Amino acid sequence: MYLQSSRRWLRALVAAAVLTAPAVPAMAQTPADNTKVNKQDRAKGAVTADQQKETAADRELTQKIRKAVMDEKTLSTYAHNVKIVTQGGQVTLKGPVRTEEEKRMIEAKAAELAGADHVVNQITIAPAKPTKK
């Protein structure tokens, strides 16, 4: 009798935990609309990812640059996630990277594929993460 009661109690506890678990992370998440966070993209004339041209040449150039960046395994996750926007053969690089070296490396890869005079480098250096003590 005691064993059956314990099992029922345990099942009820597990069911309650499963049902309430999805509600906890939902409250802690950042809102999907982070427009206010992207201050640099609000400047007049700023190039944003939604301005990527849909011409075959622009798409192909962007893909080649992205592949070159992703193939470089020494780059940080930040560097792998820079924005690459191509408009009429003109490539704009945006977003944070960890070091000046990463910034130069990404620009060099883009210049190699698009031509140095067709690359605008707006990449920034992210502040170093605080170390845990």
C-alpha angles and dihedrals in degrees: 000000000000091000093054091049091050092050092051090049092049092049091050091049093049092047091051091049092049093048096048098040096082091054095058099059092042090063093050097049124106113249113265092237105074096164092127091055093056096070095154090059092057095065114112110265094013114153112236132184093254088064092066106130118238097219114126092240094052093046092048093049091049091049093050092050092046090050091049090051094046092047090059099088094184091070121098124246087256090058093046088056101051115133115252112193121178122194118174092336093311110121122206119194117200140168139061127301130182101242145018087245091060090049092053093044094054092046090050092051091050092046091050091056102033103026125260093261091055098058127089111191113206094156115139131204112246117226113259116265113254112253119240115242 
